[in-house]
Amino acid sequence: MFKEKNRQKLKALLGDWPVRGEISVKKWSEEEKDGYILEVLQINIDGYDSLPAYFAKPTEINKPMPVVLFQHSHGGNYVKGKDEVLHSSDYLQKTSFAEQLTGMGYGVFCIDMIGFGERRGKSESEIFKEMLWKGQVMWGMMIHDQIRVLDYLQTREDIDSSRIATLGMSMGGLMAWWLAALDERIRVCIDISAQVDAATLVANRGLDHHGLYSYVPSLLKYFQTSDIQALIVPRPHLSLVGNHDRLTPSAGLIVIDEALTEVYEKAGKRENWKMIRYDCGHIETAAMRGELCAFLQANL
């Protein structure tokens, strides 16, 4: 009850959302790639917007498959968006997540977030300001889209809706743990280079290392970073971070790890929380890729 009360309080900070309506989907194409099948989709939600999407799936499907909802990063590359799942950004491992995860038997789903890929056109700052005037929060609307994607995934007969994970790096990792905190349909959460303790970031004068998109009015009156992620407990959560990543100050990593270790221990699920620190900056290393694949295989 306490957890759900906090979840509703958190949602209330995310601004006005569209009235939930019907979802319609158009499949633009389906083609076989190297080792997987790629669907190119357009998901129309709530009569307010359409979400360009990719769904990569194994070539051999004999039963409903588990799915990883991939969250693309920011990196200042507004053109790339969902294409990151097919063609890795420079700071990710060369093997794409579409290739890696379909080879492990998972479906992989990804949309263009607001302002990226096929949804670009207005600048991030323009979107942020316009939404604020309308009573919306940009980050809240980005999360809203992902929740509606979960609604869509549950309608597909080829997907095991009880086995949905989410993962991403940087902005994508931030989206992964926010989404997992707000929606229990996410069974496994993996974030890479995305553990930002807000109080530490403020103390380190690091706010300008991050874009406007994720700033939520009044958030720190009620929640610190670990408070939000505590809503994921007891579900499995893996966090992969770099000790030399200026976007995620090292002192803040300690704060988050200690807080989440405590709440997972109280829930009797200490094994479901792992933060692993690497001597690197804002990148995904080969060791990180190996660790996240093993975590998915063990928990999804």
C-alpha positions as CSV (number, residue, x, y, z in Angstrom):
1,M,0.0,0.0,0.0
2,F,2.8,2.4,0.9
3,K,4.6,1.6,-2.3
4,E,1.6,2.2,-4.4
5,K,0.9,5.5,-2.6
6,N,4.4,6.7,-3.5
7,R,4.0,5.5,-7.1
8,Q,0.8,7.6,-7.5
9,K,2.6,10.6,-5.9
10,L,5.4,10.2,-8.4
11,K,3.0,10.0,-11.3
12,A,1.3,13.1,-10.1
13,L,4.5,15.1,-10.5
14,L,4.8,14.1,-14.2
15,G,2.2,16.5,-15.5
16,D,-1.1,16.0,-17.4
17,W,-1.3,12.9,-19.6
18,P,-3.7,12.3,-22.5
19,V,-6.9,10.5,-21.7
20,R,-6.2,6.8,-22.3
21,G,-7.8,5.7,-25.6
22,E,-7.5,2.9,-28.1
23,I,-4.3,1.8,-29.7
24,S,-4.1,1.1,-33.5
25,V,-1.0,-0.2,-35.2
26,K,0.2,-0.1,-38.8
27,K,2.9,-2.4,-40.0
28,W,4.9,-0.7,-42.7
29,S,7.2,-3.6,-43.4
30,E,8.6,-6.9,-42.2
31,E,12.0,-8.3,-43.5
32,E,14.6,-10.8,-42.5
33,K,17.9,-9.3,-41.4
34,D,21.1,-11.2,-40.5
35,G,19.8,-13.6,-37.8
36,Y,16.5,-11.9,-37.0
37,I,13.2,-10.5,-38.5
38,L,12.5,-6.8,-38.3
39,E,9.0,-5.3,-38.2
40,V,8.7,-1.6,-38.8
41,L,5.6,-0.3,-37.1
42,Q,3.6,2.9,-36.4
43,I,1.7,2.8,-33.1
44,N,-1.1,5.4,-32.9
45,I,-2.0,6.2,-29.2
46,D,-4.7,8.1,-27.6
47,G,-5.4,10.1,-30.7
48,Y,-2.6,12.5,-29.9
49,D,0.5,11.0,-31.5
50,S,2.0,8.1,-33.4
51,L,5.1,6.2,-32.2
52,P,7.5,5.0,-34.9
53,A,8.8,1.6,-33.7
54,Y,11.0,-1.4,-34.5
55,F,10.3,-4.9,-33.3
56,A,13.2,-7.3,-33.9
57,K,12.4,-11.0,-33.2
58,P,14.2,-14.3,-33.6
59,T,13.7,-16.1,-37.0
60,E,12.4,-19.2,-35.2
61,I,9.5,-18.6,-32.9
62,N,7.7,-21.7,-31.5
63,K,6.0,-20.1,-28.5
64,P,5.3,-16.6,-27.0
65,M,8.7,-15.0,-26.5
66,P,10.1,-12.8,-23.7
67,V,10.7,-9.2,-24.8
68,V,13.3,-6.6,-24.0
69,L,12.0,-3.0,-24.3
70,F,15.1,-1.2,-25.4
71,Q,15.4,2.5,-24.5
72,H,17.6,4.5,-26.9
73,S,20.2,7.0,-25.6
74,H,20.4,10.7,-26.1
75,G,24.1,11.6,-26.9
76,G,23.0,14.8,-28.6
77,N,22.1,12.7,-31.7
78,Y,18.5,13.6,-32.3
79,V,18.6,11.9,-35.7
80,K,19.4,8.4,-34.5
81,G,16.6,7.5,-32.0
82,K,15.4,4.0,-32.3
83,D,18.0,3.2,-35.0
84,E,20.4,2.7,-32.1
85,V,18.8,-0.7,-31.4
86,L,19.9,-1.8,-35.0
87,H,23.2,0.2,-35.2
88,S,25.0,0.9,-32.0
89,S,26.1,4.4,-31.0
90,D,29.8,4.8,-30.7
91,Y,29.7,4.4,-26.9
92,L,28.0,1.1,-27.1
93,Q,29.4,-2.3,-28.0
94,K,29.6,-2.8,-31.8
95,T,27.2,-5.8,-31.8
96,S,23.7,-4.2,-31.8
97,F,21.2,-5.0,-29.2
98,A,18.8,-6.3,-31.9
99,E,21.4,-8.8,-33.0
100,Q,22.6,-9.7,-29.5
101,L,19.2,-10.2,-27.9
102,T,17.4,-11.9,-30.7
103,G,20.3,-14.4,-30.8
104,M,19.4,-15.2,-27.2
105,G,15.8,-15.8,-28.0
106,Y,14.3,-12.4,-27.0
107,G,12.2,-10.1,-28.9
108,V,13.5,-6.5,-28.9
109,F,11.2,-3.5,-29.1
110,C,12.2,0.2,-29.4
111,I,10.4,3.5,-30.2
112,D,11.6,6.9,-31.1
113,M,11.3,9.0,-28.0
114,I,9.9,12.6,-28.3
115,G,12.3,14.8,-30.2
116,F,14.3,11.9,-31.7
117,G,14.4,10.0,-35.0
118,E,11.1,10.4,-36.9
119,R,9.7,12.5,-34.1
120,R,12.3,15.2,-34.3
121,G,11.6,18.7,-35.7
122,K,11.3,20.9,-32.6
123,S,14.3,21.3,-30.4
124,E,14.5,19.7,-26.9
125,S,14.2,23.1,-25.2
126,E,11.2,24.2,-27.3
127,I,9.4,20.9,-26.5
128,F,10.2,21.3,-22.8
129,K,8.9,24.9,-22.7
130,E,5.8,24.3,-24.7
131,M,4.8,21.3,-22.6
132,L,5.4,23.2,-19.4
133,W,3.0,25.9,-20.5
134,K,0.4,23.2,-21.2
135,G,0.7,21.6,-17.8
136,Q,2.8,18.7,-19.2
137,V,6.3,17.6,-18.2
138,M,8.5,16.4,-21.1
139,W,9.9,13.5,-19.1
140,G,6.4,12.5,-18.0
141,M,5.2,12.4,-21.6
142,M,8.2,10.3,-22.6
143,I,7.3,7.9,-19.8
144,H,3.6,7.9,-20.8
145,D,4.6,6.7,-24.3
146,Q,6.6,3.8,-22.9
147,I,3.6,2.8,-20.7
148,R,1.4,2.8,-23.8
149,V,3.9,0.6,-25.5
150,L,3.6,-1.9,-22.7
151,D,-0.2,-1.8,-23.3
152,Y,0.4,-2.7,-26.9
153,L,2.9,-5.5,-26.2
154,Q,0.3,-7.2,-24.0
155,T,-2.0,-7.4,-27.0
156,R,0.4,-9.4,-29.1
157,E,-0.1,-13.2,-29.1
158,D,3.6,-13.9,-30.0
159,I,4.8,-12.1,-26.8
160,D,4.9,-13.6,-23.2
161,S,3.6,-10.5,-21.4
162,S,4.7,-11.9,-18.1
163,R,8.3,-11.7,-19.3
164,I,9.1,-8.2,-20.3
165,A,12.4,-6.5,-19.4
166,T,13.7,-3.0,-20.1
167,L,17.3,-1.8,-20.6
168,G,19.1,1.2,-22.0
169,M,22.2,3.4,-21.6
170,S,22.4,7.0,-20.4
171,M,19.0,8.6,-21.1
172,G,17.8,5.1,-22.0
173,G,19.0,3.7,-18.7
174,L,17.3,6.6,-16.9
175,M,14.1,5.7,-18.7
176,A,14.5,2.0,-17.8
177,W,14.5,2.5,-14.1
178,W,11.8,5.2,-14.1
179,L,9.6,2.9,-16.2
180,A,10.3,-0.1,-14.0
181,A,9.5,2.0,-10.9
182,L,6.2,3.1,-12.3
183,D,4.9,0.0,-14.0
184,E,5.2,-3.5,-12.5
185,R,4.7,-5.2,-15.8
186,I,8.5,-4.6,-16.2
187,R,9.9,-7.8,-14.7
188,V,13.6,-7.0,-15.1
189,C,15.4,-3.6,-15.2
190,I,18.9,-3.0,-16.5
191,D,20.5,0.4,-16.7
192,I,23.9,1.4,-18.1
193,S,25.6,4.7,-17.1
194,A,22.4,6.1,-15.7
195,Q,22.7,6.3,-12.0
196,V,22.4,10.0,-11.1
197,D,21.9,10.8,-7.4
198,A,20.2,14.2,-7.7
199,A,21.6,15.6,-4.4
200,T,25.2,14.7,-5.4
201,L,24.8,16.1,-8.9
202,V,23.6,19.4,-7.4
203,A,26.5,19.5,-4.9
204,N,29.0,18.8,-7.7
205,R,27.5,21.6,-9.9
206,G,26.8,18.9,-12.5
207,L,23.3,19.9,-13.6
208,D,24.4,21.2,-17.0
209,H,25.9,17.9,-17.9
210,H,22.3,16.7,-18.5
211,G,19.6,17.8,-20.9
212,L,16.4,19.6,-19.9
213,Y,14.3,16.5,-20.9
214,S,14.5,14.7,-17.5
215,Y,13.9,17.6,-15.1
216,V,10.6,17.1,-13.2
217,P,9.2,20.1,-11.2
218,S,9.1,19.7,-7.4
219,L,10.7,16.2,-7.6
220,L,13.2,16.7,-4.9
221,K,10.6,17.9,-2.4
222,Y,9.4,14.3,-2.3
223,F,11.9,11.9,-3.9
224,Q,15.6,11.2,-4.2
225,T,16.9,8.9,-6.9
226,S,17.0,5.8,-4.6
227,D,13.4,6.5,-3.5
228,I,12.2,6.2,-7.0
229,Q,14.2,3.0,-7.6
230,A,13.0,1.5,-4.4
231,L,9.6,1.1,-6.2
232,I,11.2,-1.6,-8.3
233,V,11.9,-3.8,-5.3
234,P,11.8,-6.8,-5.2
235,R,12.1,-7.3,-9.0
236,P,15.6,-7.9,-10.4
237,H,17.6,-4.7,-11.1
238,L,21.1,-4.5,-12.6
239,S,23.0,-1.3,-12.7
240,L,26.3,-1.0,-14.7
241,V,28.2,2.2,-14.0
242,G,31.6,3.8,-14.7
243,N,33.7,5.3,-11.8
244,H,34.9,8.0,-14.1
245,D,31.6,9.1,-15.6
246,R,31.1,12.8,-14.9
247,L,27.3,12.4,-15.7
248,T,27.0,10.0,-12.7
249,P,29.2,11.3,-9.9
250,S,31.0,8.5,-8.0
251,A,29.9,9.7,-4.6
252,G,26.3,9.5,-5.7
253,L,26.8,5.9,-6.8
254,I,27.7,4.9,-3.2
255,V,24.5,6.7,-1.9
256,I,22.3,4.8,-4.4
257,D,23.9,1.4,-3.9
258,E,23.8,1.6,-0.1
259,A,20.1,2.7,-0.1
260,L,19.0,0.0,-2.5
261,T,21.0,-2.7,-0.9
262,E,19.2,-2.0,2.3
263,V,15.7,-2.1,0.8
264,Y,16.4,-5.2,-1.1
265,E,17.7,-6.9,2.0
266,K,14.6,-5.9,3.9
267,A,12.5,-7.4,1.2
268,G,14.5,-10.7,1.4
269,K,15.7,-10.3,-2.2
270,R,19.2,-9.0,-1.8
271,E,20.3,-11.1,-4.8
272,N,18.0,-9.1,-7.1
273,W,20.0,-5.9,-6.8
274,K,23.4,-5.5,-8.3
275,M,25.4,-2.4,-9.0
276,I,28.7,-3.2,-10.7
277,R,31.3,-0.4,-11.1
278,Y,33.9,-0.3,-13.8
279,D,37.0,1.8,-14.3
280,C,35.6,3.7,-17.3
281,G,33.6,6.7,-18.3
282,H,30.3,7.1,-20.1
283,I,30.5,3.9,-22.2
284,E,29.3,0.4,-22.3
285,T,32.2,-2.0,-22.0
286,A,32.5,-5.6,-23.2
287,A,32.3,-6.7,-19.6
288,M,29.1,-4.8,-19.1
289,R,27.5,-6.5,-22.2
290,G,28.5,-9.9,-20.8
291,E,27.1,-9.1,-17.4
292,L,23.7,-7.8,-18.7
293,C,23.3,-10.8,-21.0
294,A,23.9,-13.2,-18.0
295,F,21.5,-11.2,-15.8
296,L,18.8,-11.4,-18.4
297,Q,19.3,-15.2,-18.9
298,A,19.1,-15.7,-15.1
299,N,16.0,-13.5,-14.5
300,L,13.8,-13.4,-17.6
